[in-house]
């Protein structure tokens, strides 16, 4: 995938929105609109199954396992074999439209598609909520440490586990 060199537009406040009660249709619509503007110039080709997979991931601020996505796709007539979901998810990750959350062995829609960013994910162990936030200061520190030993960082993802504000209030 070609490197995208745009500044990170997201703020910590946008990541916090994931854990707040809000109209998620706005988040979904914003991301789909950004993807539509990227598609032609970035060589992104959203087939019906890829587009539907992205839409499924955008339904909530949480990560979904491949088999959960597959169940949804199969129910909608896209096929029931695992490669259907895995190919669509791999494509979305490869083109910066989704992220693989290794801690959960799951996938989440990218909330900042088209931007060159190194996200940090805040994963709530109480409700399984997920927030994506920019990690520019963390990346800068890692790149400085890597540079000191002659290492070049190509990709970095930070995953943190804890409790969202709602689960903290419930004493989870």
C-alpha positions as CSV (number, residue, x, y, z in Angstrom):
1,X,0.0,0.0,0.0
2,X,1.3,3.4,-0.8
3,X,2.1,5.7,2.1
4,X,-0.4,8.4,2.7
5,X,1.1,11.6,4.0
6,X,-1.6,13.6,5.6
7,X,-1.7,15.0,9.2
8,X,-3.8,13.2,11.8
9,X,-7.0,15.2,12.1
10,X,-8.5,13.2,15.0
11,X,-8.4,14.5,18.5
12,X,-8.6,12.7,21.8
13,X,-12.2,14.1,22.0
14,X,-13.2,12.2,18.9
15,X,-11.9,8.9,20.4
16,X,-13.8,9.6,23.6
17,X,-17.0,9.8,21.5
18,X,-16.8,6.0,21.1
19,X,-17.6,5.6,24.8
20,X,-20.3,8.3,24.9
21,X,-24.0,7.9,24.0
22,X,-24.4,9.4,20.6
23,X,-26.0,9.0,17.2
24,X,-23.6,6.5,15.6
25,X,-25.1,6.9,12.2
26,X,-23.2,10.2,12.0
27,X,-19.9,8.4,12.6
28,X,-20.7,5.8,10.0
29,X,-21.8,8.4,7.5
30,X,-18.7,10.5,7.9
31,X,-16.4,7.5,7.4
32,X,-18.3,6.2,4.4
33,X,-18.2,9.7,2.8
34,X,-14.4,9.9,3.3
35,X,-14.0,6.4,1.8
36,X,-16.1,7.5,-1.2
37,X,-13.7,10.4,-1.9
38,X,-10.7,8.1,-1.5
39,X,-11.8,5.2,-3.7
40,X,-11.0,6.5,-7.2
41,X,-7.7,8.1,-6.5
42,X,-6.4,5.5,-4.0
43,X,-7.1,2.5,-6.2
44,X,-9.6,1.3,-3.7
45,X,-12.3,-0.9,-5.2
46,X,-15.2,-1.7,-2.9
47,X,-17.0,-4.7,-4.3
48,X,-20.4,-5.3,-2.8
49,X,-19.0,-7.7,-0.2
50,X,-16.2,-5.4,0.8
51,X,-18.5,-2.4,1.1
52,X,-21.0,-4.4,3.2
53,X,-18.2,-5.7,5.4
54,X,-17.1,-2.1,6.0
55,X,-20.6,-1.1,6.8
56,X,-21.0,-4.0,9.3
57,X,-17.7,-2.9,11.0
58,X,-19.0,0.7,11.2
59,X,-22.3,-0.2,13.0
60,X,-20.8,0.3,16.4
61,X,-17.6,1.3,18.2
62,X,-16.3,-2.2,18.8
63,X,-14.2,-4.8,17.2
64,X,-15.8,-7.8,15.5
65,X,-14.4,-11.3,14.9
66,X,-14.2,-12.6,11.3
67,X,-16.8,-15.3,12.1
68,X,-19.2,-12.7,13.5
69,X,-18.8,-10.7,10.2
70,X,-19.1,-13.9,8.2
71,X,-22.4,-14.7,9.9
72,X,-23.8,-11.3,9.0
73,X,-22.6,-11.6,5.4
74,X,-24.0,-15.1,5.0
75,X,-27.4,-14.0,6.4
76,X,-27.4,-11.4,3.6
77,X,-26.6,-13.8,0.9
78,X,-22.8,-13.1,0.4
79,X,-21.7,-16.7,1.1
80,X,-21.0,-18.7,4.2
81,X,-17.4,-19.9,3.6
82,X,-14.7,-18.2,5.8
83,X,-12.7,-16.9,2.9
84,X,-15.6,-14.6,2.0
85,X,-15.1,-12.6,5.3
86,X,-11.3,-13.0,5.5
87,X,-10.7,-11.7,2.0
88,X,-12.9,-8.7,2.5
89,X,-11.4,-7.9,5.9
90,X,-7.8,-8.4,4.7
91,X,-8.6,-6.0,1.8
92,X,-10.0,-3.4,4.1
93,X,-7.0,-3.6,6.4
94,X,-4.5,-3.5,3.5
95,X,-6.1,-0.3,2.2
96,X,-6.4,1.4,5.5
97,X,-10.1,1.1,5.9
98,X,-10.0,-1.2,8.9
99,X,-7.6,-2.2,11.6
100,X,-6.8,-5.6,13.0
101,X,-7.0,-5.6,16.8
102,X,-4.6,-8.4,17.7
103,X,-5.5,-8.4,21.4
104,X,-9.1,-9.4,20.5
105,X,-8.3,-11.3,17.3
106,X,-10.8,-9.0,15.7
107,X,-11.3,-6.1,13.3
108,X,-12.6,-2.6,13.6
109,X,-13.4,0.0,11.0
110,X,-10.8,2.8,10.7
111,X,-12.3,6.0,11.9
112,X,-9.7,8.1,10.0
113,X,-9.4,6.5,6.5
114,X,-7.1,8.2,4.1
115,X,-4.9,9.6,6.8
116,X,-1.4,8.5,7.5
117,X,-1.7,7.7,11.2
118,X,-0.6,5.3,13.9
119,X,-3.6,4.7,16.0
120,X,-3.8,3.8,19.7
121,X,-6.8,1.6,20.6
122,X,-8.5,1.8,23.9
123,X,-10.3,-1.5,24.6
124,X,-12.8,-1.7,27.4
125,X,-12.7,-5.0,29.1
126,X,-16.1,-4.3,30.7
127,X,-18.3,-3.7,27.6
128,X,-15.8,-4.5,24.8
129,X,-16.1,-1.0,23.5
130,X,-13.3,0.3,21.3
131,X,-12.0,3.8,20.7
132,X,-9.4,4.8,18.1
133,X,-7.3,7.8,18.9
134,X,-4.2,9.3,17.4
135,X,-0.9,8.3,18.8
136,X,1.5,10.8,17.3
137,X,3.5,11.5,20.5
138,X,3.8,7.7,21.2
139,X,5.0,7.1,17.6
140,X,7.5,9.9,17.9
141,X,8.9,8.4,21.1
142,X,9.1,4.9,19.5
143,X,10.7,6.3,16.3
144,X,13.3,8.2,18.4
145,X,14.2,5.0,20.3
146,X,14.2,3.0,17.1
147,X,16.5,5.5,15.4
148,X,19.0,5.3,18.2
149,X,19.5,1.6,17.3
150,X,19.3,2.1,13.5
151,X,15.8,0.6,13.3
152,X,13.2,2.0,10.9
153,X,9.5,1.8,12.0
154,X,7.1,1.0,9.2
155,X,4.0,0.3,11.1
156,X,2.9,0.7,14.7
157,X,-0.3,0.0,16.5
158,X,-0.8,0.5,20.2
159,X,-3.6,-1.5,22.0
160,X,-4.5,-0.6,25.6
161,X,-6.9,-2.5,27.8
162,X,-8.9,-0.9,30.6
163,X,-12.3,0.5,31.5
164,X,-14.3,3.1,29.6
165,X,-16.0,5.9,31.6
166,X,-19.3,4.0,31.7
167,X,-17.8,0.8,33.0
168,X,-15.7,2.7,35.6
169,X,-18.9,4.3,36.9
170,X,-20.5,0.8,37.2
171,X,-17.5,-0.5,39.2
172,X,-16.8,-3.2,36.5
